[in-house]
């Protein structure tokens, strides 16, 4: 029972730490405040994507397996510090900007 309670507490703390709006702040200069811009005039406008597509792209960039519009190296550096919870949170945040 203690292990379950501890696991729930850890999960709650992780979700609170993964604040999508805060994580998105470093994306604003390229993607715009509402994710309404083509980053560096190259990417798609990402506020039209659903959260699952955004999450898949971010995980791909982090893993180094995605290089859309030649932005792989740049994006890999941007998401390198994001854990899975942060990627999910920022993906949901961006999808909600529609």
C-alpha positions, 0 to 999 in steps of 0.5 A, a space after each residue: 500500500 505504501 508503494 502505491 501511495 508513493 507512486 501516486 505522489 511521484 506521478 502527481 509531482 511529475 505532472 505538476 512539474 510538467 507545465 506545458 505553458 512554461 515549457 513552451 516559452 522557449 519555443 515562442 521566438 520561432 513558433 510565435 506566442 500562439 504557435 501560429 508561425 512557420 519556425 524560421 519560415 521553414 516549418 508547418 504551423 504547429 497549432 493546427 496539429 493535434 497533441 499526438 502529432 506534436 508529441 510524436 514529432 518532439 519525441 522524434 526530434 529528441 531521439 534524433 530520428 526526425 529531421 523535418 525541414 532540416 530542423 532536426 539538429 536545432 530541434 533536438 537541442 531544444 527538446 533535449 532537456 524535456 522528459 516524457 511528461 514535459 513533452 506530453 504537457 507542451 504538446 497538449 498546451 500547443 494543441 490547445 492554442 487553436 
